[in-house]
Every structure is written in structure tokens, then in C-alpha cells.
Amino acid sequence: MQSNIQYCIEMLPRVSRTFAPTIRMLPKRLNTPVTAAYLLCRIADTVEDSNAHSINQKELMLQTFAQIFQKQNPEAVESFMKMVTTLPKETADDELVYNLPIVLSVFHSFSERVQKHIGKWVIEMSLGMRKYAQSSKRRRFAFLNTMKELDEYTYYVAGTVGYLLTELFSYYSKKITPAIKNKMEHFAESFGKGLQMVNIIRDMSTDLKRGQSYIPDELLAKYRLTRSSIFEKDNAERAEKLFNELMQNAVKHLDRALDYILLIPKEESRIRLFCILPLFWAMRTLQKIQENTLALLGTDKIKVSRKMIRKEFYLALINMKSNRLMRRHYLNIRKDFDNLLVSPAY
């Protein structure tokens, strides 16, 4: 079993730049369950994002993947692994899918209650992703029609993770009482959604160029743009307004994500640190985008510098036991967005 746990630990940084370093900061009792849960979610995401399968194949694979946790029967695992053979082994994510049995062996080593907490939200994510599956063979290019659909999509791929983490945090920490957990659940969805929205905004150009789009038709129509015309210089001003509106959406979720984190008891400093770092890195990413919004349409990927990442890490260590200091630091970054947030959201 230890070798399987070690595999999961070593695989994590290969499939996640953001969460690998922060998961290692969690208390030992939480580290392995959160690692396994993340890898299981990543497997569902890899299937949903695959270019090797048709929409119908993806829908069937995601449904079968969900059945593994609904019944925990070997038949579902066997059926899923047969489907996986059509997935090329090109990336670390692909390799992870092929090694699902290793991750499942770690998952099954947890208590029945922990398996239930993780399984519930992996099922919710996987079945929800079926609705938004795309294919390079028959691409639903305009697969999001409204802002409401964008909100639903981010719920399935990331909001569910907020709830999953809340279940695990409250199970492993006696300091997170039922009353505190209940309050955290009010903000858990936004904790996941806010981080996902930043990823969507940052990767917008890359996604568009490979035939995927997370910009709803409704928003494009509002600014008289299309997925092609958004790249034209004459439309730069309207494109910038569209990006700004998406950033407004992200910041509102990140505001609630901060409220989520500040509910975590100060004694649970490692859980706080795990949550606060992705939040501040996300805010710094938006800040970098805001400095030159139209850079989103360029070829270079927008990245926060290593120097800034380290700075936020040290500031988090200093501030994380003070709600006042954490909120003040957050608001110092967020003030750059206040002008954007004057107008009502869509």
C-alpha cells in the first residue's frame, strides 16, 4: 500500500502546478485523502478534455467512472479500463488515467465514511461533466449559451471540489464543528468556482485556438463579438470589456472564497495555508491580466512570476493566523478591481 501512496504523491506534481505544493502543506492525516481525491477528479477531467474520444464515448466513460463510486464494483472498474485503452499515452494526465487501479487502491484504504465523502462529489462532478463533453471529431464549439450555463459548468468542474474539501476538513478536524462546517458550506462552491474562473480567463486564447470555448454566446452577443472576431484589432475595446466582465465574475467568487477561508479555525493553520495560497495566486494572476487585458489574446501564457509566488507564500505564513491581516492583504490586491466592479455584473 505504501508504494501506491508513494505513486500518488509522486504523480501529483506531474498533473498539478497549483495544488501539488499546497497539498503537501496539509496535516499528515489529510494529505493522502486530499491527494487521492484530487487525482480521481483529475482523471474525470482528463476524460472530459480528451481529443481521442467522441462525445458519446466521453459520456459513457464518465458515466462508467461515476458507477465505480456508486457501487464500488469491479465490473465498473473493468469496463472503464477497457475504454481507457483508446486513450493515447501522451501526457502525465493520460498515464494517470491508465493507473486508476493504483489510485483506487489508496481510496479503498480509507474509512468507509471518507470514501463516501470523496465518492459523492466525484460522482457529482463526473455526471455533470457529461453534459458539457466536447469532441475534436464533432466539436460543440458554442457549447455554453448563457452565463447561467457557465456558472453551472464551473460548479461541476470546481464547485464540487469546494464541497468535497469541506467534508474532508470537517471530518479530520474536531475544531471545525458542525456549526462552522455549515457556515463554510455557504461559501464552499465559490471557493472552487473562483479559482476555476481565473483558469478559464487565463487560458481563454489557448482554448479558443484549439476549438474550445468557455465564453457564453450571451456574453459574446452583448459585446457584439464572435469567437473569431474577438481576435481582431478593431474589436479590442469591446473584447476588453468582455474580459473585464468575466473578471468581475471571478472576483465576486474569490471574495466569497476569502470568507470561506476565514471561517477555518486559526489553530488549523496548515488547512488555512492550503486554501489561502491558491486564492492569492489567483488574485495576482487577475492583477497581471488587468495590467494588460488584451494580452489574453496573445500567444504567451500569462503567468505570475516565481518571485511573486514566493512573496505570497511568506506573507501567508505571516498573516494566516490573523483574519484582519489576511483580509487587509486581500483587499489591497482587490482594490485594483474596484473600478470594474462599479457597474452591475451581468
C-alpha positions in Angstrom: 0.0 0.0 0.0 2.8 2.4 0.8 4.2 2.1 -2.7 0.7 3.0 -4.1 0.5 6.0 -1.8 4.0 7.0 -2.9 2.9 6.7 -6.6 0.1 9.2 -5.9 2.4 11.6 -4.1 4.9 11.5 -7.0 2.2 11.8 -9.6 0.6 14.9 -8.1 3.2 17.5 -9.2 3.2 16.0 -12.7 -0.5 16.8 -13.2 -0.9 19.9 -11.0 1.3 23.0 -10.7 -1.1 24.8 -8.3 -2.2 22.2 -5.8 0.8 19.9 -5.6 2.9 22.3 -3.4 -0.1 23.3 -1.2 -1.4 19.7 -0.6 2.0 18.9 0.9 1.3 21.6 3.5 -1.8 19.8 4.8 -1.7 17.9 8.1 -0.5 14.4 7.6 -3.9 12.9 8.3 -5.4 14.9 5.4 -2.6 14.8 2.9 -3.2 11.3 1.4 -7.1 11.6 1.2 -6.9 15.0 -0.5 -4.2 13.8 -2.8 -6.2 10.7 -3.9 -9.4 12.8 -4.2 -7.6 15.3 -6.4 -6.2 12.6 -8.6 -9.7 11.0 -9.0 -11.1 14.4 -10.0 -8.2 14.8 -12.4 -9.0 11.5 -14.1 -12.6 12.6 -14.8 -11.3 16.0 -16.1 -8.8 14.2 -18.4 -11.6 12.1 -19.9 -13.7 15.2 -20.4 -10.8 17.1 -22.1 -9.6 14.2 -24.3 -9.2 14.7 -28.0 -9.2 11.0 -28.7 -12.9 10.3 -28.0 -16.2 11.2 -29.4 -18.8 12.9 -27.3 -20.8 9.7 -26.9 -17.6 7.8 -25.8 -16.8 10.5 -23.3 -20.3 10.5 -21.9 -20.2 6.7 -21.5 -16.7 6.8 -19.9 -17.8 9.5 -17.4 -20.9 7.6 -16.5 -19.0 4.4 -16.0 -16.4 6.2 -13.9 -19.2 7.5 -11.7 -20.5 4.0 -11.3 -17.2 2.9 -9.7 -18.1 5.1 -6.7 -21.9 4.5 -6.8 -21.5 0.7 -6.4 -17.8 0.2 -5.9 -18.0 -2.9 -8.1 -15.1 -4.5 -10.0 -17.3 -4.7 -13.2 -17.4 -0.8 -13.4 -13.7 -0.6 -13.0 -13.1 -3.3 -15.6 -15.5 -1.6 -18.1 -13.8 1.7 -17.6 -10.3 0.3 -18.0 -11.3 -1.3 -21.3 -12.5 2.1 -22.6 -9.2 3.7 -21.5 -7.2 1.6 -23.9 -8.3 4.0 -26.7 -6.6 6.9 -24.9 -3.1 7.7 -26.2 -0.4 7.8 -23.5 0.9 11.2 -24.4 0.8 13.1 -21.1 1.1 12.6 -17.4 -2.6 13.0 -17.2 -3.1 10.1 -19.7 -0.7 8.0 -17.6 -2.7 8.8 -14.5 -5.9 7.5 -16.1 -4.2 4.2 -17.1 -3.1 3.9 -13.4 -6.6 4.4 -11.9 -6.4 1.0 -10.1 -3.4 2.3 -8.1 -5.3 5.4 -7.0 -8.4 3.3 -6.2 -6.4 1.0 -4.0 -5.4 4.1 -2.0 -9.0 5.3 -2.0 -10.3 1.9 -0.7 -7.8 2.1 2.2 -9.7 5.0 3.7 -12.5 4.6 6.2 -16.0 4.0 4.7 -17.0 7.5 5.7 -14.1 9.1 4.0 -14.8 7.0 0.8 -18.4 8.2 1.0 -17.4 11.9 1.3 -15.0 11.6 -1.7 -17.2 9.4 -3.8 -20.2 11.6 -3.5 -18.5 14.5 -5.1 -16.6 12.6 -7.7 -19.9 11.2 -8.9 -21.5 14.7 -9.0 -18.5 16.0 -10.9 -18.4 13.1 -13.4 -22.1 13.0 -14.2 -22.2 16.8 -14.5 -19.2 16.8 -16.9 -21.2 14.5 -19.3 -23.5 17.5 -20.1 -20.5 19.6 -21.3 -18.4 16.9 -23.1 -16.9 18.1 -26.4 -15.0 16.3 -29.1 -12.5 17.2 -31.7 -14.4 15.0 -34.1 -17.7 16.8 -33.5 -16.9 19.9 -31.6 -19.7 21.7 -29.8 -17.8 24.9 -30.2 -20.5 27.2 -28.8 -21.4 24.7 -26.0 -22.1 27.4 -23.4 -25.1 29.6 -24.3 -25.6 31.7 -21.2 -23.9 33.0 -18.1 -26.1 30.6 -16.1 -24.6 27.7 -18.1 -21.1 29.0 -17.4 -21.9 29.1 -13.7 -23.3 25.5 -13.9 -20.2 24.3 -15.7 -17.8 25.8 -13.1 -20.0 24.2 -10.4 -19.5 20.7 -11.8 -15.8 21.0 -12.5 -14.7 23.0 -9.5 -17.6 24.0 -7.1 -17.9 20.3 -6.3 -14.3 20.3 -5.1 -15.1 23.0 -2.6 -17.8 20.8 -1.1 -15.5 17.8 -1.2 -12.7 19.6 0.7 -15.2 20.9 3.3 -16.3 17.4 4.0 -12.7 16.2 4.5 -11.7 19.2 6.5 -14.6 18.8 8.9 -14.1 15.1 9.2 -10.5 15.3 10.1 -10.6 18.5 12.3 -12.6 18.5 15.6 -12.1 22.2 15.6 -14.3 22.5 12.5 -17.6 22.0 14.4 -20.9 21.2 12.6 -21.9 24.9 13.1 -18.6 26.1 11.4 -19.0 23.5 8.7 -22.5 24.7 7.9 -21.2 28.3 7.5 -18.3 27.1 5.3 -20.7 25.3 3.0 -22.4 28.6 2.2 -19.1 29.7 0.5 -17.6 26.3 -0.5 -18.9 26.4 -4.0 -17.4 29.8 -4.7 -14.0 28.7 -3.3 -13.8 26.2 -6.2 -15.6 28.4 -8.8 -13.4 31.4 -8.3 -10.2 29.5 -8.9 -11.7 27.8 -12.0 -12.9 31.1 -13.4 -9.3 32.5 -13.2 -8.1 29.4 -15.1 -10.8 29.9 -17.8 -9.9 33.6 -18.2 -6.1 32.9 -18.3 -6.4 30.1 -20.8 -9.1 31.7 -23.0 -6.9 32.3 -26.0 -5.4 28.8 -25.9 -8.8 27.2 -25.6 -10.2 29.3 -28.5 -7.4 28.4 -30.8 -7.8 24.6 -30.2 -11.6 24.8 -30.8 -12.9 25.0 -27.3 -14.7 28.0 -25.8 -16.0 28.8 -22.3 -17.3 32.2 -23.3 -21.1 32.1 -23.4 -22.9 33.1 -26.5 -24.9 35.5 -24.4 -21.8 37.4 -23.4 -20.4 37.5 -26.9 -23.7 38.9 -28.2 -23.7 41.6 -25.5 -20.4 42.9 -26.8 -21.2 42.2 -30.5 -18.3 39.7 -30.8 -17.8 36.2 -32.1 -15.2 33.6 -31.2 -13.3 34.7 -34.3 -13.8 38.5 -34.3 -12.6 38.7 -30.7 -9.0 38.5 -32.0 -9.5 41.4 -34.5 -7.7 44.7 -33.6 -10.8 46.8 -34.4 -12.7 45.0 -31.7 -10.1 45.4 -29.0 -12.2 47.8 -26.8 -15.2 45.5 -26.8 -13.1 42.4 -26.2 -11.5 44.2 -23.2 -15.0 44.9 -21.8 -15.9 41.3 -22.2 -12.8 40.1 -20.4 -13.4 42.6 -17.6 -16.9 41.3 -17.1 -15.6 37.8 -16.7 -13.0 39.1 -14.2 -15.8 40.7 -12.3 -17.5 37.3 -12.1 -14.2 35.7 -10.8 -13.6 38.4 -8.2 -17.0 38.0 -6.7 -16.4 34.3 -6.2 -12.9 35.0 -4.8 -14.5 37.4 -2.3 -16.6 34.6 -1.0 -13.6 32.2 -1.1 -11.9 34.5 1.3 -14.9 34.4 3.6 -14.7 30.6 3.4 -11.0 30.5 4.4 -11.5 32.9 7.3 -14.1 30.5 8.8 -11.4 27.9 9.2 -10.3 27.9 12.8 -6.9 29.7 13.3 -5.5 26.6 15.0 -5.8 24.7 11.7 -3.0 26.8 10.2 -2.0 24.1 7.7 -5.5 23.9 6.3 -5.7 27.7 6.1 -2.3 27.8 4.3 -3.5 25.1 1.8 -6.5 27.3 0.9 -5.1 30.8 1.1 -2.2 30.3 -1.3 -4.2 29.4 -4.4 -6.6 32.3 -3.6 -3.8 34.9 -3.5 -2.0 33.4 -6.5 -5.4 33.6 -8.4 -5.7 37.3 -7.4 -2.2 38.0 -8.6 -3.0 36.3 -11.9 -6.0 38.6 -12.3 -3.9 41.6 -11.4 -1.4 40.7 -14.1 -4.2 40.2 -16.6 -5.7 43.6 -15.7 -2.4 45.4 -16.3 -2.8 44.3 -19.9 -6.1 42.7 -20.5 -5.6 42.3 -24.2 -2.5 40.1 -23.5 -5.1 37.4 -23.1 -5.3 37.3 -26.9 -1.6 36.9 -27.3 0.4 33.7 -27.7 2.3 33.9 -24.4 0.7 32.2 -21.4 0.1 34.7 -18.6 2.0 33.5 -15.5 2.7 35.0 -12.1 6.4 35.3 -11.5 8.2 32.9 -9.2 9.2 35.9 -7.1 5.5 36.9 -6.6 4.6 33.3 -5.8 7.3 33.2 -3.1 6.2 36.6 -1.8 2.7 35.4 -1.3 3.9 32.3 0.4 5.9 34.3 3.0 3.0 36.8 3.5 0.6 33.9 4.0 2.9 32.4 6.7 3.0 35.8 8.5 -0.7 36.7 8.2 -2.6 33.4 8.2 -3.5 33.4 11.9 -5.0 36.9 11.7 -8.3 37.3 9.9 -7.8 41.1 9.9 -4.3 40.9 8.2 -5.4 38.4 5.6 -8.5 40.4 4.7 -6.4 43.6 4.5 -3.9 42.0 2.2 -6.6 40.6 0.0 -8.3 44.0 -0.2 -5.0 45.7 -1.1 -4.8 43.5 -4.2 -8.5 43.7 -4.9 -8.7 47.5 -4.9 -7.4 47.4 -8.4 -10.6 45.8 -9.5 -13.0 48.2 -7.7 -13.5 50.3 -10.8 -14.5 47.3 -12.7 -17.0 46.3 -10.0 -18.8 49.6 -10.0 -21.1 48.5 -12.8 -23.5 45.7 -12.0 -22.5 42.2 -13.1 -24.2 40.6 -16.0 
